[in-house]
Amino acid sequence: MGNRGMEDLIPLINKLQDAFSSIGQSCNLDLPQIAVVGGQSAGKSSVLENFVGRDFLPRGSGIVTRRPLILQLVNNKAEYAEFLHCKGRKFVDFDEVRQEVEAETDRITGSNKGISPIPINLRVYSPHVLNLTLIDLPGMTKVAVGDQPPDIEHQIRDMIMQFISRESCLILAVTPANTDLANSDALKVAKEVDPQGLRTIGVITKLDLMDEGTDARDILENKLLPLRRGYIGVVNRSQKDIDGRKDIRAALAAERKFFLSHPSYRHMAERMGTPHLQKALNQQLTNHIRDTLPGLRSKLQSQLLSLEKEVEEYKNFRPDDPTRKTKALLQMVQQFGVDFEKCIEGSGDQVDTAELSGGARINRIFHERFPFELIVFDEKQLRREISHAIKNVHGVRIGLFTPDLAFEAIVKKQIIKLKEPCLKCIDLVIQELINTVRHCTNKLGSYPRLREETERIVTTYVRERENKTKDQVLLLIDTELSYINTNHEDFIGFANAQQRNIVNKKRAIVNQVIRKGWLTLNISIMKGGSKEYWFILTAESLSWYKDEEEKEKKYMLPLDNLKLRDVEKGFMSTKHIFAIFNTEQRNVYKDLRQIELACDLQEDMDSWKASFLRAGVYPEKDQRSKDNADTFSMDPQLERQVETIRNLVDSYIDIVNKTIRDLMPKTIMHLMINSAKDFIHSELLAYLYSSGDQNSLMEESVDQAQHRDEMLRMYHSIKEALSIIGDISISTVSTPAPPPVNDTWIPETRSENEQRAAVWERVTFPLLYYVQNELPIYSIDYY
């Protein structure tokens, strides 16, 4: 039968294949493909059929193979065939296989000699084949016929190169004996991808069709046009034999008789014929397997080491063991508590470097976003309210002194406005806590019900604490409202308020660095254009430098009388922009009344605004109107009283804001975050036990069960494979590759430009010589 020469390797390779097929994977031996290349009607399909041992390929004259046929051979007790495009259908009759190949070819290419690079995948199961892949490729041609495209030669060549360029592909370069071997396209393309000749075997077909008196003895003896691995002659069935349904066994016997009886070949008959070709392929296959084994062994050993730790807990695994479920539940809940605490408190292991998370995001809410929300003054509206309050306190009388009641009324109204940002801060922290809980429950994915219940219980508890926290924060605001402590040590008092104008007052603090970072300074092209600088914000100034080395200072801007305002994005801009301007209408930078600073992210802009807030640069809520019609007409005495109360309100609200900024994080941490941590550590387990049946709670997900089974199968299969590889190493013998030969007779591949240059050289140089020597041009021999 077809490939008895390979039967020595079948048992060992099949053991290895079986070890890996149990886990649905290949053993990654990278067994070589065997590609048969040659011209049209060179006998490629016959060689392939003899190799397989079955008559199943379309035959005829001209181009018959018009799509690549990828033939996968699988060693199996039963013998049948399957097509990839006909899943589930088994072909037992190989005549039907041939008909299906022809029908599938015509479906894509049509019935008029068209070609297509889309392969047909055929899998043949047989007890007489080894697991490997054979490829029947279209024959190389030069002239388009029928529906074939004009560039048919290049298309077929590219198709062939796609397969034979792989290092694991054995090349059978098929050339008929009744054509000139020096012009063999098969040998030419083989040399391009295999210049050393390590995987190319020359195959000479149609030896029985040579003219009488001629033979291919010198070629087959590797004397005339030598190849490193030499040539093997085969005698395939003729078209008459194929039409007469001559059996392949009988054809192999006739081939053997031909070589033994032919006077030119009888001395080399043992090195000719299909059986010897199979033996040569078998040896190369064996060498390839042996070369692959060391790398495969190292790979398997490293996989085994990486699996051992994970598989250790699975070795004695019993899914229905109640003690295992109890232990797993305890471990999962404890790990969840540890992960939650690390996310909130911070941890040095497994730090997220992509974005802020957990406690870091809550910290930003406390110290960057919340303080910015507390600035609620609307200067124009505030002065209007103070004026109304003073007048209403005096009634019909003309007040000589600044009334205390007006101050208290304005202060209380401003304190009430603090409730909204405080409640908003709690909502933001709640959302971050819930996100952290969801993140930490990801590790419970192996048990979907446990994850769902854990997330529900902890989220419900956090929501319960939300109400208590909001009540406590509102109580803080109400406490501030209950008593206006004008005796506070930081309160300026009436005497100081009357002497000082602090409309644009800035707290005197140490000139410390508040923030550093990159910002884009937006100015017109005429003044230098927009450019990124390294900015340093201190308590007294804003400076920017060429880069973060801070050696070349570009400018330093004092913060006195500065305020912030938002700037809308430009039509094509993606950056977030805010501006700094001087409240006294002075130039801020060069001849600019304001400078625009741009950030890539909204979060960065909010953070910079909060930093300016710490430096005493407040946002502009509403500019004072320059139109006198919108201002209140007031006498000088009333104006002084408004100014005094304005200063007093500013001083007292500053005290309240400082208190709220300090107490809000502490209240949220105590009533919500720390309480949630304590709940997870001490009460979560009890809630889980009371939520339902433990068996359903600890029911594994389908994915987890599959993963465990795959890991165990993989582990045992790898151990078995390693022992089998030792048997292969002992049972197979490798032979060295033949020494190199002079194969310069095979023409090198030339580009079209090189070919034109060669023709030009061949034609032009003789022409010039004859002209210069006044010789008759008709005597030139161009070829």
TORDO-720554 format. One line per 3 residues: their letters; for each residue x, y, z of C-alpha. Coordinates in nm, 3 decimals, decimal comma. Example, Ala and Ser with C-alpha at 12.3 -4.5 7.8 and 13.67 -1.06 7.14 Angstrom:
// TORDO-720554
AS> 1,230 -0,450 0,780; 1,367 -0,106 0,714
END
This chain:
// TORDO-720554
MGN> 0,000 0,000 0,000; 0,083 0,366 -0,023; 0,331 0,447 0,251
RGM> 0,449 0,137 0,429; 0,792 0,292 0,471; 0,653 0,521 0,739
EDL> 0,487 0,252 0,947; 0,779 0,230 1,192; 0,702 0,582 1,313
IPL> 0,324 0,544 1,323; 0,286 0,382 1,670; 0,509 0,632 1,851
INK> 0,377 0,941 1,676; 0,020 0,824 1,724; 0,080 0,786 2,099
LQD> 0,197 1,145 2,112; -0,093 1,264 1,902; -0,339 1,074 2,124
AFS> -0,187 1,225 2,437; -0,264 1,571 2,307; -0,587 1,499 2,125
SIG> -0,739 1,415 2,465; -0,720 1,787 2,546; -0,821 1,899 2,199
QSC> -0,476 2,029 2,100; -0,208 1,930 1,852; 0,130 1,825 1,981
NLD> 0,296 2,114 1,794; 0,548 1,882 1,627; 0,512 2,092 1,314
LPQ> 0,507 1,783 1,091; 0,603 1,888 0,740; 0,368 1,945 0,454
IAV> 0,459 1,771 0,132; 0,399 1,997 -0,169; 0,406 1,851 -0,518
VGG> 0,511 2,114 -0,773; 0,566 2,093 -1,146; 0,430 2,184 -1,486
QSA> 0,093 2,086 -1,624; 0,047 1,714 -1,693; 0,379 1,634 -1,525
GKS> 0,218 1,355 -1,324; 0,189 1,537 -0,990; -0,152 1,399 -0,899
SVL> -0,040 1,044 -0,978; 0,260 1,080 -0,748; 0,029 1,206 -0,475
ENF> -0,220 0,921 -0,522; 0,056 0,663 -0,508; 0,182 0,821 -0,190
VGR> -0,163 0,807 -0,026; -0,251 0,473 -0,175; -0,590 0,575 -0,314
DFL> -0,725 0,683 -0,651; -0,930 0,992 -0,570; -0,801 1,297 -0,765
PRG> -0,945 1,441 -1,089; -0,746 1,345 -1,397; -0,727 1,460 -1,757
SGI> -0,532 1,673 -2,002; -0,444 2,042 -1,960; -0,486 2,211 -1,625
VTR> -0,684 1,976 -1,400; -0,582 2,094 -1,053; -0,719 2,449 -1,050
RPL> -0,735 2,506 -0,673; -0,483 2,399 -0,405; -0,593 2,073 -0,243
ILQ> -0,479 2,057 0,120; -0,493 1,690 0,205; -0,472 1,610 0,575
LVN> -0,394 1,247 0,650; -0,509 1,111 0,986; -0,416 0,766 1,110
NKA> -0,740 0,590 1,201; -0,880 0,238 1,216; -1,166 0,316 0,978
EYA> -1,105 0,446 0,626; -1,313 0,743 0,502; -1,281 1,104 0,388
EFL> -1,428 1,439 0,499; -1,435 1,783 0,338; -1,419 2,102 0,542
HCK> -1,702 2,248 0,334; -1,917 1,937 0,396; -1,891 1,904 0,772
GRK> -2,046 1,591 0,915; -2,057 1,399 0,588; -1,831 1,093 0,559
FVD> -1,717 0,976 0,214; -1,648 0,602 0,207; -1,643 0,570 -0,172
FDE> -1,336 0,752 -0,306; -1,498 0,796 -0,646; -1,740 1,027 -0,470
VRQ> -1,441 1,210 -0,325; -1,314 1,279 -0,678; -1,655 1,402 -0,788
EVE> -1,680 1,635 -0,487; -1,333 1,779 -0,561; -1,440 1,852 -0,918
AET> -1,772 2,003 -0,809; -1,613 2,223 -0,542; -1,347 2,339 -0,790
DRI> -1,612 2,436 -1,046; -1,818 2,613 -0,779; -1,543 2,872 -0,725
TGS> -1,356 2,876 -1,057; -1,623 2,783 -1,308; -1,596 2,497 -1,557
NKG> -1,378 2,671 -1,817; -1,023 2,627 -1,680; -1,034 2,919 -1,432
ISP> -0,813 2,902 -1,120; -0,846 3,019 -0,760; -0,606 3,042 -0,463
IPI> -0,888 2,938 -0,225; -0,789 2,589 -0,110; -1,003 2,279 -0,081
NLR> -0,951 2,107 0,254; -0,982 1,728 0,244; -0,915 1,501 0,539
VYS> -0,856 1,128 0,479; -0,873 0,883 0,768; -0,693 0,556 0,708
PHV> -0,496 0,294 0,902; -0,220 0,318 0,639; -0,126 0,686 0,666
LNL> 0,071 0,899 0,910; -0,058 1,227 1,051; 0,078 1,483 0,806
TLI> -0,034 1,715 0,529; -0,001 1,681 0,151; -0,069 1,960 -0,096
DLP> -0,160 1,918 -0,460; -0,089 2,250 -0,635; -0,193 2,371 -0,984
GMT> 0,060 2,299 -1,253; 0,277 2,587 -1,372; 0,173 2,725 -1,708
KVA> 0,264 3,018 -1,932; -0,034 3,066 -2,164; -0,385 3,154 -2,047
VGD> -0,674 2,947 -2,185; -1,048 2,960 -2,131; -1,148 3,184 -1,841
QPP> -0,793 3,208 -1,709; -0,660 3,561 -1,643; -0,374 3,697 -1,859
DIE> -0,134 3,685 -1,562; -0,207 3,316 -1,498; 0,167 3,237 -1,479
HQI> 0,229 3,486 -1,196; -0,085 3,385 -1,007; 0,007 3,017 -1,003
RDM> 0,366 3,100 -0,910; 0,256 3,318 -0,615; 0,018 3,044 -0,504
IMQ> 0,297 2,784 -0,507; 0,545 3,010 -0,327; 0,294 3,067 -0,049
FIS> 0,319 2,698 0,044; 0,676 2,594 -0,037; 0,834 2,894 0,138
RES> 0,762 2,733 0,477; 1,064 2,564 0,630; 0,856 2,260 0,724
CLI> 0,741 2,198 0,367; 0,907 1,914 0,171; 0,922 1,992 -0,200
LAV> 0,870 1,723 -0,461; 0,992 1,891 -0,778; 0,821 1,682 -1,048
TPA> 0,959 1,690 -1,405; 0,853 1,457 -1,688; 1,139 1,263 -1,848
NTD> 1,030 1,355 -2,201; 1,108 1,730 -2,149; 1,433 1,923 -2,104
LAN> 1,532 1,907 -1,735; 1,734 2,231 -1,757; 1,409 2,419 -1,822
SDA> 1,225 2,261 -1,528; 1,009 2,526 -1,359; 0,971 2,300 -1,054
LKV> 1,346 2,290 -0,988; 1,373 2,663 -1,048; 1,114 2,765 -0,785
AKE> 1,247 2,502 -0,542; 1,594 2,656 -0,553; 1,451 3,001 -0,475
VDP> 1,307 2,890 -0,140; 1,551 2,606 -0,065; 1,892 2,718 -0,198
QGL> 2,079 2,454 0,008; 1,861 2,176 -0,128; 1,784 2,039 0,218
RTI> 1,414 1,976 0,155; 1,395 1,929 -0,222; 1,372 1,591 -0,393
GVI> 1,373 1,567 -0,773; 1,107 1,337 -0,911; 1,128 1,219 -1,274
TKL> 0,800 1,089 -1,419; 0,696 0,935 -1,752; 1,018 0,735 -1,795
DLM> 0,819 0,482 -1,994; 0,721 0,746 -2,252; 1,072 0,846 -2,363
DEG> 1,165 0,803 -2,728; 1,308 0,466 -2,811; 1,685 0,467 -2,780
TDA> 1,689 0,742 -2,521; 1,694 0,722 -2,141; 1,737 0,937 -1,831
RDI> 2,021 0,735 -1,679; 2,262 1,027 -1,634; 1,992 1,234 -1,470
LEN> 1,883 0,959 -1,230; 2,247 0,887 -1,141; 2,275 1,258 -1,049
KLL> 2,558 1,311 -1,302; 2,407 1,536 -1,567; 2,232 1,803 -1,363
PLR> 2,305 1,711 -0,999; 2,083 1,784 -0,698; 2,186 1,750 -0,335
RGY> 1,925 1,481 -0,266; 1,932 1,344 -0,619; 1,646 1,221 -0,832
IGV> 1,395 0,941 -0,795; 1,224 0,802 -1,102; 0,863 0,685 -1,092
VNR> 0,633 0,530 -1,347; 0,273 0,630 -1,297; -0,041 0,492 -1,455
SQK> -0,114 0,612 -1,807; -0,440 0,780 -1,894; -0,548 0,451 -2,046
DID> -0,474 0,273 -1,717; -0,669 0,537 -1,525; -0,964 0,517 -1,761
GRK> -0,951 0,138 -1,731; -0,958 0,170 -1,350; -0,624 -0,005 -1,308
DIR> -0,562 -0,065 -0,940; -0,278 0,125 -0,771; -0,136 -0,200 -0,631
AAL> -0,111 -0,339 -0,983; 0,042 -0,010 -1,099; 0,309 -0,030 -0,829
AAE> 0,390 -0,386 -0,935; 0,415 -0,277 -1,300; 0,645 0,008 -1,196
RKF> 0,871 -0,235 -1,012; 0,883 -0,465 -1,316; 0,971 -0,170 -1,543
FLS> 1,280 -0,072 -1,345; 1,400 -0,430 -1,300; 1,365 -0,511 -1,671
HPS> 1,491 -0,188 -1,826; 1,860 -0,221 -1,920; 1,939 0,143 -1,833
YRH> 1,775 0,134 -1,490; 1,803 -0,223 -1,361; 2,127 -0,146 -1,172
MAE> 1,951 0,129 -0,975; 1,608 -0,033 -0,948; 1,626 -0,039 -0,567
RMG> 1,662 0,342 -0,565; 1,373 0,404 -0,804; 0,994 0,385 -0,782
TPH> 0,720 0,505 -0,552; 0,821 0,288 -0,253; 1,171 0,440 -0,250
LQK> 1,024 0,789 -0,282; 0,812 0,717 0,024; 1,118 0,589 0,207
ALN> 1,312 0,908 0,127; 1,024 1,120 0,252; 1,001 0,901 0,559
QQL> 1,367 0,963 0,640; 1,329 1,337 0,606; 1,015 1,322 0,815
TNH> 1,206 1,129 1,080; 1,492 1,380 1,076; 1,246 1,665 1,113
IRD> 1,077 1,500 1,410; 1,410 1,436 1,579; 1,518 1,797 1,520
TLP> 1,192 1,915 1,673; 1,208 1,698 1,984; 1,463 1,896 2,194
GLR> 1,269 2,220 2,156; 0,940 2,039 2,217; 1,079 1,870 2,527
SKL> 1,197 2,204 2,672; 0,863 2,364 2,595; 0,669 2,081 2,759
QSQ> 0,889 2,086 3,067; 0,841 2,460 3,117; 0,464 2,417 3,072
LLS> 0,465 2,136 3,327; 0,643 2,353 3,585; 0,401 2,641 3,533
LEK> 0,102 2,407 3,568; 0,216 2,222 3,880; 0,128 2,500 4,125
EVE> -0,218 2,554 3,980; -0,289 2,183 3,944; -0,180 2,103 4,300
EYK> -0,511 2,226 4,444; -0,706 2,034 4,178; -0,543 1,693 4,225
NFR> -0,762 1,590 4,519; -1,054 1,807 4,416; -1,405 1,683 4,496
PDD> -1,678 1,922 4,376; -1,946 1,800 4,619; -1,726 1,791 4,931
PTR> -1,900 2,021 5,191; -1,574 2,085 5,378; -1,414 2,209 5,056
KTK> -1,704 2,445 4,994; -1,687 2,583 5,349; -1,314 2,636 5,324
ALL> -1,346 2,800 4,983; -1,620 3,032 5,110; -1,408 3,145 5,406
QMV> -1,104 3,204 5,185; -1,304 3,398 4,925; -1,464 3,629 5,182
QQF> -1,133 3,691 5,360; -0,961 3,767 5,031; -1,241 4,002 4,931
GVD> -1,199 4,193 5,259; -0,823 4,220 5,209; -0,862 4,339 4,848
FEK> -1,123 4,599 4,945; -0,903 4,738 5,222; -0,601 4,752 4,992
CIE> -0,800 4,940 4,729; -0,910 5,198 4,985; -0,595 5,230 5,198
GSG> -0,345 5,177 4,920; -0,097 4,895 4,872; 0,248 4,849 4,728
DQV> 0,165 4,524 4,545; -0,022 4,510 4,215; -0,044 4,888 4,178
DTA> -0,259 5,011 3,889; -0,041 5,235 3,675; -0,305 5,307 3,411
ELS> -0,555 5,515 3,609; -0,658 5,623 3,958; -0,879 5,381 4,149
GGA> -1,037 5,323 4,487; -0,890 5,534 4,766; -0,695 5,758 4,530
RIN> -1,014 5,869 4,354; -1,187 5,931 4,688; -0,888 6,137 4,803
RIF> -0,918 6,353 4,492; -1,286 6,410 4,567; -1,204 6,517 4,924
HER> -0,916 6,753 4,851; -0,957 6,875 4,495; -1,316 6,861 4,380
FPF> -1,505 6,929 4,707; -1,308 7,248 4,806; -1,372 7,390 4,461
ELI> -1,747 7,335 4,502; -1,748 7,530 4,830; -1,673 7,864 4,662
VFD> -2,027 7,992 4,630; -1,991 8,371 4,637; -2,160 8,572 4,365
EKQ> -2,008 8,912 4,435; -2,276 9,125 4,274; -2,565 8,926 4,421
LRR> -2,401 8,920 4,765; -2,366 9,298 4,782; -2,724 9,340 4,669
EIS> -2,842 9,102 4,943; -2,634 9,285 5,208; -2,779 9,620 5,100
HAI> -3,134 9,485 5,123; -3,067 9,326 5,461; -2,928 9,652 5,610
KNV> -3,223 9,854 5,483; -3,477 9,602 5,607; -3,317 9,590 5,952
HGV> -3,331 9,971 5,985; -3,684 9,994 5,848; -3,804 10,354 5,827
RIG> -3,516 10,476 6,044; -3,181 10,598 5,922; -2,931 10,363 6,082
LFT> -2,614 10,513 6,219; -2,441 10,183 6,295; -2,386 9,860 6,102
PDL> -2,654 9,611 6,218; -2,556 9,271 6,359; -2,878 9,115 6,231
AFE> -2,790 9,188 5,870; -2,455 9,010 5,914; -2,621 8,704 6,071
AIV> -2,890 8,684 5,801; -2,633 8,694 5,521; -2,398 8,445 5,692
KKQ> -2,676 8,192 5,755; -2,791 8,214 5,395; -2,435 8,143 5,277
IIK> -2,397 7,852 5,519; -2,720 7,694 5,392; -2,571 7,696 5,041
LKE> -2,303 7,455 5,168; -2,554 7,170 5,195; -2,566 7,101 4,821
PCL> -2,189 7,055 4,763; -2,163 6,844 5,080; -2,438 6,606 4,966
KCI> -2,285 6,596 4,618; -1,950 6,497 4,772; -2,117 6,206 4,954
DLV> -2,282 6,088 4,629; -1,946 6,089 4,450; -1,780 5,889 4,728
IQE> -2,071 5,640 4,728; -2,024 5,577 4,356; -1,651 5,519 4,400
LIN> -1,716 5,275 4,686; -1,962 5,075 4,474; -1,715 5,068 4,186
TVR> -1,447 4,941 4,426; -1,677 4,666 4,552; -1,748 4,553 4,195
HCT> -1,379 4,557 4,114; -1,292 4,344 4,417; -1,566 4,088 4,345
NKL> -1,408 4,008 4,008; -1,195 3,745 4,186; -1,516 3,566 4,287
GSY> -1,601 3,502 3,922; -1,553 3,126 3,970; -1,867 3,128 4,183
PRL> -2,127 3,353 4,011; -2,390 3,323 4,287; -2,137 3,408 4,560
REE> -2,018 3,709 4,362; -2,372 3,830 4,304; -2,472 3,793 4,672
TER> -2,151 3,954 4,801; -2,194 4,254 4,574; -2,562 4,289 4,669
IVT> -2,505 4,265 5,045; -2,212 4,510 5,058; -2,378 4,758 4,821
TYV> -2,697 4,748 5,027; -2,498 4,818 5,344; -2,318 5,110 5,179
RER> -2,652 5,256 5,072; -2,780 5,226 5,428; -2,476 5,411 5,559
ENK> -2,533 5,677 5,294; -2,848 5,800 5,468; -2,678 5,814 5,808
TKD> -2,380 5,998 5,664; -2,598 6,255 5,491; -2,797 6,308 5,811
QVL> -2,474 6,365 6,003; -2,340 6,612 5,746; -2,666 6,806 5,744
LLI> -2,642 6,809 6,124; -2,299 6,971 6,090; -2,445 7,243 5,872
DTE> -2,736 7,292 6,114; -2,488 7,315 6,399; -2,304 7,593 6,221
LSY> -2,638 7,768 6,167; -2,742 7,737 6,530; -2,479 7,973 6,666
INT> -2,272 8,236 6,482; -1,954 8,253 6,688; -1,826 8,605 6,633
NHE> -1,576 8,549 6,912; -1,376 8,298 6,703; -1,004 8,365 6,718
DFI> -0,979 8,379 6,337; -1,274 8,616 6,298; -1,163 8,974 6,213
GFA> -1,435 9,151 6,412; -1,612 9,479 6,339; -1,318 9,704 6,418
NAQ> -1,083 9,536 6,173; -1,355 9,498 5,909; -1,410 9,873 5,901
QRN> -1,040 9,944 5,854; -0,951 9,683 5,594; -1,067 9,639 5,238
IVN> -1,051 9,270 5,173; -1,270 9,235 4,868; -0,977 9,072 4,697
KKR> -0,811 8,957 5,017; -0,578 8,664 4,997; -0,474 8,465 5,296
AIV> -0,115 8,525 5,394; 0,044 8,185 5,379; 0,397 8,064 5,341
NQV> 0,524 8,087 4,984; 0,525 7,712 4,930; 0,506 7,516 4,603
IRK> 0,147 7,400 4,553; 0,166 7,228 4,216; 0,397 7,151 3,924
GWL> 0,309 7,021 3,580; 0,274 7,073 3,206; 0,019 7,318 3,067
TLN> -0,036 7,466 2,724; -0,013 7,845 2,711; -0,256 7,966 2,443
ISI> -0,150 8,298 2,282; -0,175 8,429 1,928; 0,066 8,326 1,655
MKG> 0,190 8,686 1,633; 0,306 8,663 1,996; 0,468 8,322 1,969
GSK> 0,176 8,080 1,933; 0,050 7,810 2,168; 0,320 7,608 2,338
EYW> 0,363 7,368 2,628; 0,557 7,490 2,933; 0,646 7,351 3,274
FIL> 0,439 7,548 3,527; 0,509 7,595 3,899; 0,232 7,736 4,119
TAE> 0,329 7,871 4,462; 0,130 8,062 4,723; 0,248 8,393 4,576
SLS> 0,326 8,341 4,205; 0,280 8,139 3,889; 0,602 8,070 3,695
WYK> 0,665 7,877 3,379; 0,982 7,724 3,238; 1,100 7,578 2,910
DEE> 1,109 7,224 3,054; 1,092 7,036 3,381; 1,462 7,090 3,453
EKE> 1,354 7,443 3,557; 1,673 7,606 3,431; 1,527 7,852 3,179
KKY> 1,245 8,058 3,335; 1,012 8,217 3,080; 0,800 8,434 3,313
MLP> 0,683 8,480 3,672; 0,332 8,613 3,738; 0,235 8,741 4,090
LDN> -0,102 8,613 4,209; -0,225 8,946 4,351; -0,570 9,044 4,220
LKL> -0,590 8,738 3,992; -0,904 8,536 3,927; -1,008 8,238 3,709
RDV> -1,272 8,216 3,442; -1,380 7,931 3,212; -1,316 7,955 2,839
EKG> -1,519 7,766 2,580; -1,341 7,519 2,352; -1,251 7,633 2,003
FMS> -1,421 7,474 1,702; -1,132 7,237 1,629; -0,985 7,221 1,981
TKH> -0,997 6,909 2,197; -0,834 7,069 2,501; -1,004 7,203 2,813
IFA> -0,924 7,572 2,871; -0,945 7,819 3,160; -0,816 8,175 3,181
IFN> -0,639 8,391 3,442; -0,712 8,766 3,449; -0,645 9,068 3,672
TEQ> -0,948 9,216 3,848; -0,795 9,565 3,818; -0,793 9,542 3,437
RNV> -0,415 9,530 3,420; -0,216 9,329 3,169; -0,132 8,982 3,296
YKD> 0,138 8,880 3,048; 0,304 9,115 2,802; 0,015 9,316 2,650
LRQ> -0,249 9,049 2,726; -0,535 9,122 2,967; -0,570 8,747 3,030
IEL> -0,379 8,427 2,955; -0,543 8,099 2,858; -0,414 7,769 2,998
ACD> -0,516 7,439 2,836; -0,525 7,077 2,961; -0,584 6,754 2,772
LQE> -0,830 6,615 3,029; -1,121 6,763 3,222; -0,984 6,601 3,538
DMD> -0,652 6,783 3,495; -0,829 7,116 3,452; -1,038 7,061 3,767
SWK> -0,725 6,965 3,958; -0,539 7,279 3,846; -0,838 7,494 3,940
ASF> -0,838 7,340 4,286; -0,465 7,413 4,316; -0,523 7,779 4,222
LRA> -0,797 7,781 4,484; -0,545 7,676 4,749; -0,321 7,961 4,636
GVY> -0,607 8,210 4,684; -0,694 8,257 4,316; -1,072 8,216 4,308
PEK> -1,302 8,163 4,009; -1,504 8,450 3,873; -1,869 8,378 3,940
DQR> -2,008 8,697 3,793; -1,823 9,008 3,682; -1,928 9,335 3,822
SKD> -2,127 9,521 3,565; -1,961 9,829 3,425; -2,299 9,975 3,346
NAD> -2,396 10,218 3,621; -2,761 10,144 3,548; -2,716 9,794 3,702
TFS> -2,543 9,916 4,020; -2,723 10,021 4,331; -2,722 10,384 4,412
MDP> -2,634 10,411 4,779; -2,518 10,685 5,007; -2,161 10,677 5,141
QLE> -2,271 10,563 5,485; -2,467 10,265 5,343; -2,173 10,180 5,116
RQV> -1,939 10,167 5,415; -2,184 9,942 5,601; -2,216 9,706 5,302
ETI> -1,838 9,692 5,273; -1,801 9,619 5,645; -2,055 9,335 5,641
RNL> -1,902 9,201 5,318; -1,566 9,176 5,493; -1,723 9,017 5,800
VDS> -1,913 8,761 5,589; -1,599 8,677 5,394; -1,404 8,622 5,717
YID> -1,669 8,411 5,886; -1,752 8,199 5,580; -1,381 8,133 5,543
IVN> -1,383 7,989 5,896; -1,692 7,777 5,823; -1,545 7,650 5,494
KTI> -1,225 7,552 5,669; -1,424 7,360 5,929; -1,642 7,185 5,670
RDL> -1,340 7,097 5,453; -1,184 6,934 5,757; -1,491 6,756 5,895
MPK> -1,643 6,625 5,571; -1,367 6,369 5,492; -1,357 6,263 5,858
TIM> -1,732 6,213 5,874; -1,747 6,015 5,549; -1,448 5,802 5,648
HLM> -1,596 5,722 5,991; -1,959 5,665 5,906; -1,923 5,511 5,562
INS> -1,582 5,385 5,453; -1,441 5,251 5,781; -1,783 5,116 5,870
AKD> -1,798 4,930 5,538; -1,454 4,777 5,602; -1,562 4,660 5,949
FIH> -1,882 4,515 5,806; -1,695 4,315 5,542; -1,448 4,175 5,795
SEL> -1,696 4,090 6,073; -2,049 4,052 5,938; -2,040 3,973 5,565
LAY> -1,988 3,599 5,620; -2,293 3,576 5,847; -2,508 3,760 5,593
LYS> -2,391 3,520 5,321; -2,480 3,215 5,529; -2,825 3,355 5,599
SGD> -2,887 3,453 5,235; -2,945 3,099 5,107; -2,826 2,744 5,068
QNS> -2,448 2,706 5,086; -2,444 2,450 4,805; -2,610 2,685 4,559
LME> -2,397 2,974 4,687; -2,075 2,783 4,614; -2,185 2,634 4,283
ESV> -1,906 2,667 4,032; -1,945 2,840 3,701; -1,932 2,623 3,391
DQA> -1,620 2,806 3,275; -1,440 2,733 3,603; -1,525 2,363 3,590
QHR> -1,406 2,343 3,228; -1,088 2,529 3,316; -1,011 2,288 3,601
DEM> -1,073 1,982 3,384; -0,858 2,125 3,104; -0,573 2,200 3,344
LRM> -0,579 1,845 3,482; -0,594 1,688 3,135; -0,318 1,916 3,014
YHS> -0,100 1,827 3,312; -0,134 1,450 3,269; -0,105 1,469 2,889
IKE> 0,219 1,665 2,911; 0,365 1,413 3,156; 0,269 1,128 2,923
ALS> 0,406 1,315 2,620; 0,742 1,366 2,789; 0,775 0,992 2,847
IIG> 0,673 0,917 2,488; 0,932 1,160 2,352; 1,199 0,951 2,523
DIS> 1,078 0,646 2,330; 1,087 0,834 1,999; 1,443 0,949 2,065
IST> 1,553 0,590 2,122; 1,352 0,421 1,848; 1,438 0,644 1,551
VST> 1,768 0,688 1,373; 1,867 1,007 1,197; 2,077 1,022 0,884
PAP> 2,285 1,324 0,782; 2,188 1,534 0,483; 2,378 1,462 0,160
PPV> 2,675 1,689 0,083; 2,619 1,997 -0,134; 2,650 1,963 -0,512
NDT> 2,706 2,208 -0,794; 2,354 2,320 -0,881; 2,447 2,640 -1,063
WIP> 2,284 2,493 -1,373; 1,947 2,580 -1,224; 1,872 2,932 -1,354
ETR> 1,858 3,213 -1,097; 1,539 3,413 -1,072; 1,563 3,746 -1,248
SEN> 1,338 4,045 -1,222; 1,176 4,186 -1,535; 1,425 4,475 -1,537
EQR> 1,720 4,235 -1,514; 1,575 4,028 -1,797; 1,537 4,337 -2,018
AAV> 1,896 4,439 -1,933; 2,023 4,095 -2,033; 1,840 4,111 -2,367
WER> 1,971 4,465 -2,426; 2,325 4,349 -2,353; 2,288 4,047 -2,578
VTF> 2,160 4,256 -2,868; 2,335 4,593 -2,831; 2,697 4,493 -2,772
PLL> 2,729 4,277 -3,091; 2,553 4,550 -3,285; 2,803 4,815 -3,172
YYV> 3,097 4,585 -3,250; 2,979 4,518 -3,605; 2,907 4,886 -3,674
QNE> 3,247 5,000 -3,542; 3,426 4,743 -3,758; 3,209 4,809 -4,065
LPI> 3,089 4,448 -4,076; 2,757 4,343 -4,233; 2,487 4,357 -3,964
YSI> 2,284 4,067 -4,108; 2,557 3,828 -3,994; 2,498 3,899 -3,624
DYY> 2,391 3,592 -3,423; 2,169 3,743 -3,150; 2,105 3,415 -2,977
END
